[in-house]
Amino acid sequence: MSEQNIGTEEAQTPQFSLQRVYVKDLSFEAPKSPEIFRSEWAPSVGLELNTQQIRLDDSEFYEVILSLTATVKNGETEEVAFIAEVQQAGIFLVSGFEPAQLSHTLGSFCPSILFPYAREALDNMVVRGSFPALMLSPVNFDALYAQELQRMEEAEQAAQH
């Protein structure tokens, strides 16, 4: 009887592990090259960040995808110097979590793990395109997750009225 109880307790114990990190998609465009290299470099950087979570089969494995898109424009004319995109993905084992904990783990903690890999891939592409490295600052995924929850609550409340 005690062996059965131990097995039940283990099944309910939260588990988290990173199984694999990989690049799902890369893209780099420099539409104004080589002319852009002859102009004075005064960049303005726009960064778009998105996450996506996909449950794999009916298992406790999830694919989390962090997408970064950097659009860099140059000078007063705001000509697009380059667009660099990376989709950094990871497979995570996540089990035994309450729904709110699962949502937070997939929406904040997992992207935090993936971000350094995505930042490195993006920088590598930009440097290979003969542009200065972007050196993106760290991102507070907990704050972004909290903002998204608040936005969803406000949208739900607006829909009810």
Backbone as a printed PyTorch tensor [residue, N CA C, xyz], in Angstrom:
tensor([[[  0.8160,  -1.1830,   0.0000],
         [  0.0000,   0.0000,   0.0000],
         [  0.8670,   1.2560,   0.0000]],

        [[  1.9490,   1.2650,   0.7720],
         [  2.7990,   2.4490,   0.8290],
         [  3.5020,   2.6920,  -0.4960]],

        [[  3.8480,   1.6440,  -1.2440],
         [  4.4650,   1.8300,  -2.5560],
         [  3.5060,   2.5420,  -3.5010]],

        [[  2.2250,   2.2210,  -3.4100],
         [  1.2190,   2.8550,  -4.2590],
         [  1.1150,   4.3490,  -3.9100]],

        [[  1.1430,   4.7000,  -2.6360],
         [  1.0800,   6.1040,  -2.2310],
         [  2.3050,   6.8770,  -2.7020]],

        [[  3.4710,   6.2770,  -2.6300],
         [  4.6880,   6.9350,  -3.0880],
         [  4.5880,   7.2450,  -4.5760]],

        [[  4.1020,   6.3030,  -5.3630],
         [  3.9400,   6.5190,  -6.8000],
         [  2.9820,   7.6400,  -7.1050]],

        [[  1.8970,   7.7300,  -6.3450],
         [  0.9190,   8.7980,  -6.5460],
         [  1.5250,  10.1500,  -6.2130]],

        [[  2.3080,  10.2230,  -5.1190],
         [  2.9300,  11.4840,  -4.7500],
         [  3.9390,  11.9240,  -5.7980]],

        [[  4.7000,  11.0060,  -6.3600],
         [  5.6750,  11.3510,  -7.3880],
         [  4.9940,  11.8870,  -8.6330]],

        [[  3.8570,  11.3110,  -8.9850],
         [  3.1490,  11.7470, -10.1780],
         [  2.6370,  13.1760, -10.0210]],

        [[  2.3600,  13.6060,  -8.7700],
         [  1.8280,  14.9350,  -8.5410],
         [  2.9200,  15.9730,  -8.2800]],

        [[  4.1370,  15.5290,  -8.0710],
         [  5.2380,  16.4490,  -7.8280],
         [  5.5350,  17.2230,  -9.1110]],

        [[  5.5740,  18.5580,  -9.0260],
         [  5.8820,  19.3310, -10.2330],
         [  7.2640,  18.9750, -10.7860]],

        [[  7.3090,  18.8480, -12.1000],
         [  8.5570,  18.5560, -12.7910],
         [  8.7460,  19.5610, -13.9200]],

        [[  9.9850,  20.0070, -14.0730],
         [ 10.3300,  20.9180, -15.1640],
         [ 11.7180,  20.5540, -15.6470]],

        [[ 11.8580,  20.3710, -16.9450],
         [ 13.1980,  20.1760, -17.5020],
         [ 13.2150,  20.5980, -18.9620]],

        [[ 14.3430,  21.1570, -19.3300],
         [ 14.5830,  21.5520, -20.7130],
         [ 15.1030,  20.3330, -21.4540]],

        [[ 14.4390,  19.9600, -22.5260],
         [ 14.8240,  18.7930, -23.2930],
         [ 15.7410,  19.1370, -24.4630]],

        [[ 15.4500,  20.2730, -25.1280],
         [ 16.2070,  20.6440, -26.3240],
         [ 15.9810,  22.1120, -26.6370]],

        [[ 17.0230,  22.7670, -27.1430],
         [ 16.9490,  24.1490, -27.6330],
         [ 17.3960,  24.1230, -29.0850]],

        [[ 16.6480,  24.8010, -29.9560],
         [ 16.9840,  24.7850, -31.3800],
         [ 16.4370,  26.0130, -32.0950]],

        [[ 17.0490,  26.3260, -33.2190],
         [ 16.5740,  27.4020, -34.0860],
         [ 15.5010,  26.8160, -34.9930]],

        [[ 14.3310,  27.4320, -34.9750],
         [ 13.2250,  26.9720, -35.8130],
         [ 13.2110,  27.7100, -37.1500]],

        [[ 13.6020,  29.0000, -37.1280],
         [ 13.5970,  29.7840, -38.3640],
         [ 14.5480,  30.9690, -38.2090]],

        [[ 15.2580,  31.2940, -39.2900],
         [ 16.1440,  32.4640, -39.3480],
         [ 15.8810,  33.2120, -40.6460]],

        [[ 15.9560,  34.5270, -40.5850],
         [ 15.7920,  35.3230, -41.7960],
         [ 16.5670,  36.6300, -41.6420]],

        [[ 17.2610,  37.0180, -42.7070],
         [ 17.9890,  38.2860, -42.7180],
         [ 17.8240,  38.9210, -44.0850]],

        [[ 17.4200,  40.1890, -44.0900],
         [ 17.2850,  40.9390, -45.3400],
         [ 17.9660,  42.2900, -45.1790]],

        [[ 18.7370,  42.6720, -46.1730],
         [ 19.3520,  44.0030, -46.2240],
         [ 18.9770,  44.6040, -47.5750]],

        [[ 17.7520,  45.1380, -47.6880],
         [ 17.2340,  45.5670, -48.9950],
         [ 17.9780,  46.7250, -49.6450]],

        [[ 18.6730,  47.5420, -48.8820],
         [ 19.3570,  48.7170, -49.4390],
         [ 20.8670,  48.5170, -49.5550]],

        [[ 21.3330,  47.2780, -49.4460],
         [ 22.7830,  47.0690, -49.5960],
         [ 23.1080,  46.9880, -51.0830]],

        [[ 24.2250,  47.4330, -51.5130],
         [ 25.3630,  47.9440, -50.7630],
         [ 25.2900,  49.4450, -50.4780]],

        [[ 24.2710,  50.1450, -50.9930],
         [ 24.2050,  51.6000, -50.8210],
         [ 24.2100,  52.0080, -49.3480]],

        [[ 23.5620,  51.2240, -48.4950],
         [ 23.4450,  51.5790, -47.0840],
         [ 24.8120,  51.6790, -46.4050]],

        [[ 25.7940,  50.9390, -46.9140],
         [ 27.1350,  50.9590, -46.3210],
         [ 27.9030,  52.2460, -46.6460]],

        [[ 27.4140,  52.9880, -47.6180],
         [ 28.0900,  54.2270, -48.0200],
         [ 27.5090,  55.4490, -47.3250]],

        [[ 26.4430,  55.2710, -46.5550],
         [ 25.8410,  56.4080, -45.8600],
         [ 26.2830,  56.4140, -44.3940]],

        [[ 26.1230,  57.5720, -43.7560],
         [ 26.4850,  57.6860, -42.3430],
         [ 25.5510,  56.7990, -41.5260]],

        [[ 26.1120,  56.0790, -40.5600],
         [ 25.3390,  55.1120, -39.7810],
         [ 24.7030,  55.7970, -38.5670]],

        [[ 23.3850,  55.9800, -38.6220],
         [ 22.6120,  56.5770, -37.5300],
         [ 21.3440,  55.7390, -37.3720]],

        [[ 21.4700,  54.5580, -36.7600],
         [ 20.3590,  53.6040, -36.7480],
         [ 19.2750,  53.9140, -35.7220]],

        [[ 18.0720,  53.4870, -36.0590],
         [ 16.9710,  53.4190, -35.0880],
         [ 16.4680,  51.9710, -35.1440]],

        [[ 16.3510,  51.3780, -33.9750],
         [ 16.0410,  49.9450, -33.8830],
         [ 14.6170,  49.7470, -33.3860]],

        [[ 13.8740,  48.9320, -34.1030],
         [ 12.5520,  48.4930, -33.6570],
         [ 12.6150,  47.0050, -33.3820]],

        [[ 12.1370,  46.5940, -32.2240],
         [ 12.1870,  45.1780, -31.8610],
         [ 10.7880,  44.6760, -31.5530]],

        [[ 10.4140,  43.5940, -32.1980],
         [  9.1330,  42.9310, -31.9380],
         [  9.4400,  41.5830, -31.3080]],

        [[  8.7310,  41.2660, -30.2550],
         [  8.9650,  40.0420, -29.5060],
         [  7.6340,  39.3210, -29.3240]],

        [[  7.5930,  38.0300, -29.6380],
         [  6.3800,  37.2290, -29.4720],
         [  6.7460,  35.8550, -28.9360]],

        [[  5.7970,  35.2370, -28.2400],
         [  5.9940,  33.8660, -27.7840],
         [  4.7870,  33.0310, -28.1880]],

        [[  5.0380,  31.7490, -28.3000],
         [  3.9820,  30.7990, -28.6550],
         [  4.2850,  29.4960, -27.9260]],

        [[  3.2290,  28.8380, -27.4270],
         [  3.3860,  27.5610, -26.7470],
         [  2.5010,  26.5270, -27.4240]],

        [[  3.0680,  25.3530, -27.6660],
         [  2.3260,  24.2820, -28.3210],
         [  2.5220,  23.0020, -27.5040]],

        [[  1.4220,  22.4060, -27.0900],
         [  1.5070,  21.1220, -26.3780],
         [  1.7480,  20.0310, -27.4110]],

        [[  2.7320,  19.1990, -27.1620],
         [  3.0840,  18.1350, -28.0950],
         [  2.2800,  16.8810, -27.7690]],

        [[  1.4390,  16.4730, -28.7000],
         [  0.5300,  15.3360, -28.5140],
         [ -0.3070,  15.5520, -27.2540]],

        [[ -0.5590,  14.5040, -26.5100],
         [ -1.2700,  14.6230, -25.2420],
         [ -0.3050,  14.4210, -24.0860]],

        [[  0.9420,  14.7720, -24.3260],
         [  1.9840,  14.5360, -23.3290],
         [  2.1760,  15.7630, -22.4480]],

        [[  3.1660,  15.7110, -21.6030],
         [  3.5500,  16.8230, -20.7450],
         [  4.6940,  17.6130, -21.3710]],

        [[  4.9320,  17.4040, -22.6630],
         [  5.9880,  18.1130, -23.3760],
         [  5.3820,  19.2770, -24.1430]],

        [[  6.0680,  20.4120, -24.0920],
         [  5.6080,  21.6250, -24.7650],
         [  6.7400,  22.2000, -25.5980]],

        [[  6.3820,  22.6770, -26.7800],
         [  7.3180,  23.4540, -27.5820],
         [  6.9980,  24.9200, -27.3080]],

        [[  8.0060,  25.6670, -26.9080],
         [  7.8690,  27.1040, -26.6960],
         [  8.7360,  27.7860, -27.7480]],

        [[  8.1380,  28.7430, -28.4540],
         [  8.8320,  29.4510, -29.5230],
         [  8.9020,  30.9330, -29.1620]],

        [[ 10.1070,  31.4480, -29.1420],
         [ 10.3510,  32.8700, -28.9190],
         [ 10.7500,  33.4730, -30.2520]],

        [[  9.9680,  34.4440, -30.7290],
         [ 10.2560,  35.1150, -32.0010],
         [ 10.7450,  36.5310, -31.7350]],

        [[ 11.8920,  36.8640, -32.3200],
         [ 12.4380,  38.2180, -32.2540],
         [ 12.5640,  38.7360, -33.6760]],

        [[ 12.0560,  39.9370, -33.9150],
         [ 12.2060,  40.5940, -35.2090],
         [ 12.7780,  41.9810, -34.9690]],

        [[ 13.9640,  42.2230, -35.5100],
         [ 14.6140,  43.5290, -35.3990],
         [ 14.5470,  44.2140, -36.7580]],

        [[ 13.9460,  45.3890, -36.7820],
         [ 13.9070,  46.2140, -37.9820],
         [ 14.7480,  47.4500, -37.6950]],

        [[ 15.8230,  47.6090, -38.4480],
         [ 16.7430,  48.7200, -38.2190],
         [ 16.6760,  49.6640, -39.4170]],

        [[ 16.3700,  50.9220, -39.1060],
         [ 16.3000,  51.9640, -40.1300],
         [ 17.4690,  52.9040, -39.9120]],

        [[ 17.8890,  53.5440, -40.9900],
         [ 19.0770,  54.3990, -40.9050],
         [ 18.7690,  55.8350, -41.2810]],

        [[ 19.3240,  56.7450, -40.4850],
         [ 19.3040,  58.1630, -40.8210],
         [ 17.9400,  58.8070, -40.7900]],

        [[ 17.9220,  60.0440, -41.2620],
         [ 16.6870,  60.8200, -41.2880],
         [ 15.6910,  60.2910, -42.3050]],

        [[ 16.1880,  59.6450, -43.3490],
         [ 15.2870,  59.1220, -44.3770],
         [ 14.5550,  57.8670, -43.9110]],

        [[ 15.0420,  57.2840, -42.8040],
         [ 14.4150,  56.0910, -42.2430],
         [ 14.3660,  54.9320, -43.2360]],

        [[ 15.3990,  54.8240, -44.0590],
         [ 15.4980,  53.6880, -44.9740],
         [ 15.7820,  52.4300, -44.1620]],

        [[ 15.1410,  51.3320, -44.5320],
         [ 15.3740,  50.0720, -43.8310],
         [ 16.7650,  49.5670, -44.1840]],

        [[ 17.6100,  49.4980, -43.1730],
         [ 18.9620,  48.9720, -43.3590],
         [ 18.9190,  47.4440, -43.4010]],

        [[ 18.2090,  46.8640, -42.4100],
         [ 18.0450,  45.4090, -42.4150],
         [ 16.8860,  44.9950, -41.5330]],

        [[ 16.4100,  43.8050, -41.8140],
         [ 15.4000,  43.1350, -40.9970],
         [ 15.9750,  41.7660, -40.6530]],

        [[ 16.0700,  41.4810, -39.3640],
         [ 16.5900,  40.1880, -38.9160],
         [ 15.5470,  39.5310, -38.0350]],

        [[ 15.2390,  38.2830, -38.3320],
         [ 14.2300,  37.5390, -37.5770],
         [ 14.7970,  36.2000, -37.1410]],

        [[ 14.4620,  35.8150, -35.9160],
         [ 14.8360,  34.4960, -35.4180],
         [ 13.6640,  33.9260, -34.6250]],

        [[ 13.4120,  32.6450, -34.8420],
         [ 12.4850,  31.9030, -34.0000],
         [ 13.3100,  30.8690, -33.2610]],

        [[ 13.5190,  31.1320, -31.9800],
         [ 14.2730,  30.2240, -31.1170],
         [ 13.2580,  29.3700, -30.3730]],

        [[ 13.4360,  28.0700, -30.4090],
         [ 12.4520,  27.1710, -29.8080],
         [ 13.1170,  26.2430, -28.8040]],

        [[ 12.2880,  25.6990, -27.9520],
         [ 12.7540,  24.7200, -26.9920],
         [ 11.6410,  23.7380, -26.6950]],

        [[ 12.0320,  22.5310, -26.3540],
         [ 11.0710,  21.5260, -25.9070],
         [ 11.2760,  21.3840, -24.4000]],

        [[ 10.1850,  21.5490, -23.6560],
         [ 10.2220,  21.5240, -22.2080],
         [  9.2780,  20.4500, -21.6820]],

        [[  9.7130,  19.7310, -20.6700],
         [  8.8530,  18.8130, -19.9280],
         [  8.3120,  19.6090, -18.7560]],

        [[  6.9910,  19.7590, -18.7030],
         [  6.3470,  20.5120, -17.6340],
         [  5.1600,  19.6810, -17.1630]],

        [[  5.2250,  19.1800, -15.9250],
         [  4.1190,  18.3700, -15.4160],
         [  3.8900,  18.6440, -13.9390]],

        [[  2.6740,  18.3770, -13.4940],
         [  2.3240,  18.5240, -12.0890],
         [  2.0830,  19.9530, -11.6450]],

        [[  1.9110,  20.8760, -12.5740],
         [  1.6740,  22.2770, -12.2320],
         [  0.1810,  22.5820, -12.2800]],

        [[ -0.2520,  23.4880, -11.4270],
         [ -1.6110,  24.0170, -11.4960],
         [ -1.7150,  24.8380, -12.7850]],

        [[ -2.9310,  25.0300, -13.3280],
         [ -3.0650,  25.7740, -14.5970],
         [ -2.4070,  27.1550, -14.5950]],

        [[ -2.5340,  27.9150, -13.5130],
         [ -1.9170,  29.2530, -13.4710],
         [ -0.3950,  29.1420, -13.4670]],

        [[  0.1410,  28.1700, -12.7330],
         [  1.5880,  27.9640, -12.7040],
         [  2.0960,  27.5180, -14.0700]],

        [[  1.3490,  26.6310, -14.7250],
         [  1.7260,  26.1520, -16.0590],
         [  1.7650,  27.3110, -17.0400]],

        [[  0.7440,  28.1560, -16.9910],
         [  0.6750,  29.3070, -17.8930],
         [  1.8590,  30.2460, -17.6660]],

        [[  2.1770,  30.5250, -16.4110],
         [  3.3000,  31.4070, -16.0950],
         [  4.6230,  30.7880, -16.5360]],

        [[  4.7880,  29.4960, -16.3060],
         [  6.0250,  28.8150, -16.6860],
         [  6.2320,  28.8830, -18.1900]],

        [[  5.1810,  28.5680, -18.9580],
         [  5.2930,  28.5710, -20.4210],
         [  5.3660,  29.9860, -20.9950]],

        [[  4.7030,  30.9470, -20.3480],
         [  4.6420,  32.3000, -20.8830],
         [  5.7540,  33.2230, -20.4270]],

        [[  6.4710,  32.8530, -19.3650],
         [  7.5110,  33.7370, -18.8430],
         [  8.8440,  33.0210, -18.6300]],

        [[  8.8130,  31.9440, -17.8620],
         [ 10.0630,  31.2750, -17.4950],
         [ 10.7540,  30.6510, -18.7100]],

        [[ 10.0000,  29.9330, -19.5430],
         [ 10.5970,  29.2930, -20.7250],
         [ 11.1730,  30.3170, -21.7080]],

        [[ 10.4370,  31.3980, -22.0480],
         [ 11.0400,  32.4090, -22.9270],
         [ 12.2980,  33.0430, -22.3320]],

        [[ 12.3550,  33.1670, -21.0090],
         [ 13.5610,  33.7010, -20.3630],
         [ 14.7680,  32.8010, -20.6140]],

        [[ 14.5340,  31.5060, -20.6430],
         [ 15.6090,  30.5550, -20.9320],
         [ 16.0460,  30.6670, -22.3910]],

        [[ 15.0860,  30.8640, -23.3010],
         [ 15.3720,  30.8970, -24.7330],
         [ 16.0030,  32.2170, -25.1960]],

        [[ 15.7470,  33.3060, -24.4670],
         [ 16.1790,  34.6240, -24.9310],
         [ 17.6780,  34.7380, -25.2140]],

        [[ 18.5640,  34.2780, -24.3350],
         [ 19.9970,  34.4120, -24.6500],
         [ 20.4030,  33.7110, -25.9460]],

        [[ 19.7890,  32.5820, -26.2410],
         [ 20.0740,  31.8700, -27.4900],
         [ 19.5790,  32.6850, -28.6860]],

        [[ 18.3720,  33.2470, -28.5730],
         [ 17.8110,  34.0510, -29.6600],
         [ 18.6290,  35.3150, -29.8810]],

        [[ 19.0430,  35.9530, -28.7900],
         [ 19.8520,  37.1710, -28.8850],
         [ 21.1720,  36.8810, -29.5950]],

        [[ 21.7990,  35.7640, -29.2570],
         [ 23.0680,  35.3960, -29.8990],
         [ 22.8710,  35.1060, -31.3900]],

        [[ 21.8110,  34.3870, -31.7330],
         [ 21.5410,  34.0730, -33.1450],
         [ 21.2840,  35.3490, -33.9390]],

        [[ 20.5260,  36.2740, -33.3560],
         [ 20.2200,  37.5370, -34.0260],
         [ 21.4930,  38.3600, -34.2270]],

        [[ 22.3020,  38.4870, -33.1790],
         [ 23.5670,  39.2230, -33.2820],
         [ 24.4790,  38.6210, -34.3440]],

        [[ 24.5470,  37.3050, -34.3690],
         [ 25.3990,  36.6080, -35.3320],
         [ 24.9800,  36.9400, -36.7680]],

        [[ 23.6760,  36.9170, -37.0320],
         [ 23.1900,  37.2430, -38.3840],
         [ 23.5270,  38.6780, -38.7610]],

        [[ 23.3180,  39.6010, -37.8310],
         [ 23.5480,  41.0220, -38.1030],
         [ 25.0240,  41.2710, -38.4120]],

        [[ 25.9140,  40.6870, -37.6290],
         [ 27.3510,  40.8560, -37.8530],
         [ 27.7570,  40.2360, -39.1850]],

        [[ 27.2020,  39.0880, -39.5310],
         [ 27.5070,  38.4610, -40.8190],
         [ 26.9810,  39.2930, -41.9950]],

        [[ 25.9780,  40.1230, -41.7250],
         [ 25.4770,  41.0440, -42.7410],
         [ 26.3130,  42.3090, -42.8410]],

        [[ 27.4000,  42.3840, -42.0760],
         [ 28.3540,  43.4900, -42.0650],
         [ 27.8200,  44.7380, -41.3710]],

        [[ 26.9280,  44.5420, -40.3940],
         [ 26.4080,  45.6330, -39.5830],
         [ 26.9350,  45.4820, -38.1610]],

        [[ 26.9240,  46.5680, -37.3780],
         [ 27.3360,  46.4560, -35.9740],
         [ 26.3590,  45.5590, -35.1970]],

        [[ 26.8880,  44.8410, -34.2130],
         [ 26.0520,  43.9550, -33.3930],
         [ 24.9610,  44.7530, -32.6840]],

        [[ 23.8110,  44.1220, -32.4840],
         [ 22.6910,  44.8030, -31.8250],
         [ 22.8400,  44.8660, -30.3090]],

        [[ 23.3970,  43.8430, -29.7040],
         [ 23.5810,  43.7900, -28.2510],
         [ 22.2790,  44.1210, -27.5150]],

        [[ 21.2450,  43.3270, -27.7410],
         [ 19.9450,  43.5530, -27.1160],
         [ 20.0370,  43.4450, -25.5980]],

        [[ 19.3200,  44.3160, -24.9240],
         [ 19.2620,  44.2890, -23.4610],
         [ 18.4180,  43.1070, -22.9980]],

        [[ 18.6480,  42.6430, -21.7750],
         [ 17.7960,  41.5740, -21.2380],
         [ 16.3390,  42.0140, -21.2030]],

        [[ 15.4440,  41.0430, -21.2570],
         [ 14.0080,  41.3050, -21.2660],
         [ 13.4000,  40.7370, -19.9890]],

        [[ 12.5170,  41.5000, -19.3500],
         [ 11.8080,  41.0390, -18.1580],
         [ 10.5150,  40.3530, -18.6070]],

        [[ 10.5890,  39.0460, -18.8050],
         [  9.4240,  38.3030, -19.2870],
         [  8.3160,  38.2180, -18.2430]],

        [[  8.6640,  38.2930, -16.9490],
         [  7.6300,  38.3120, -15.9120],
         [  6.7580,  39.5560, -16.0630]],

        [[  7.3810,  40.7110, -16.3030],
         [  6.6240,  41.9490, -16.4810],
         [  5.7670,  41.8890, -17.7450]],

        [[  6.3220,  41.3690, -18.8240],
         [  5.5470,  41.2450, -20.0690],
         [  4.3660,  40.3030, -19.8950]],

        [[  4.5900,  39.2080, -19.1770],
         [  3.5230,  38.2430, -18.9090],
         [  2.4150,  38.9010, -18.0820]],

        [[  2.7880,  39.6520, -17.0430],
         [  1.8080,  40.3380, -16.2040],
         [  1.0170,  41.3650, -17.0240]],

        [[  1.6880,  42.0980, -17.9160],
         [  1.0010,  43.0660, -18.7800],
         [ -0.0050,  42.3700, -19.6870]],

        [[  0.3890,  41.2220, -20.2230],
         [ -0.5080,  40.4780, -21.1110],
         [ -1.7270,  39.9690, -20.3510]],

        [[ -1.5290,  39.4670, -19.1310],
         [ -2.6680,  39.0240, -18.3150],
         [ -3.6150,  40.1840, -18.0430]],

        [[ -3.0610,  41.3520, -17.7130],
         [ -3.8880,  42.5240, -17.4470],
         [ -4.6430,  42.9540, -18.7030]],

        [[ -3.9760,  42.9360, -19.8440],
         [ -4.6290,  43.3040, -21.1020],
         [ -5.7820,  42.3540, -21.4080]],

        [[ -5.5720,  41.0570, -21.1770],
         [ -6.6230,  40.0700, -21.4330],
         [ -7.8010,  40.2640, -20.4770]],

        [[ -7.5280,  40.5840, -19.1950],
         [ -8.5950,  40.8530, -18.2240],
         [ -9.4120,  42.0580, -18.6310]],

        [[ -8.7370,  43.1360, -19.0380],
         [ -9.4380,  44.3520, -19.4480],
         [-10.2860,  44.1070, -20.6890]],

        [[ -9.7670,  43.3270, -21.6260],
         [-10.5280,  43.0090, -22.8420],
         [-11.7630,  42.1750, -22.4910]],

        [[-11.6010,  41.2470, -21.5490],
         [-12.7220,  40.4080, -21.1190],
         [-13.7900,  41.2490, -20.4230]],

        [[-13.3710,  42.1850, -19.5690],
         [-14.3070,  43.0490, -18.8760],
         [-15.0170,  43.9770, -19.8630]],

        [[-14.3200,  44.4850, -20.8480],
         [-14.9310,  45.3490, -21.8550],
         [-15.9530,  44.5760, -22.6860]],

        [[-15.6790,  43.3180, -22.9490],
         [-16.5980,  42.4980, -23.7250],
         [-17.8820,  42.1830, -22.9400]],

        [[-17.7750,  42.1440, -21.6250],
         [-18.9420,  41.8440, -20.7890],
         [-19.8660,  43.0330, -20.6470]],

        [[-19.3480,  44.2440, -20.8450],
         [-20.1750,  45.4580, -20.6820],
         [-20.8000,  45.8770, -21.9330]]])
